[in-house]
């Protein structure tokens, strides 16, 4: 959590933001069909722009699992060859 040095926080009535972490969840892996679908989508982008498929990957996770977990986000990051922070952003 970061703070601005001149902005009042706490009891002065200003909003204090808290980072909410996703539930860790069970280990996650795409089904063979969804992995192939995502790989096909990734092939439409230049290799250095593979992370452009991150939103589609998250929709596939949600379609497969029903919700997002930290484990699923790490799997997406590995699949797209990006960092978990880039997926979370």
Secondary structure by P-SEA (a helix, b strand, c coil): ccccccccccccccbbbbbbbccccccccccaaaaaaaaaaaaaccccccccaaaaaaaaaaaacccccaaaaaaaaaaaccccccccc
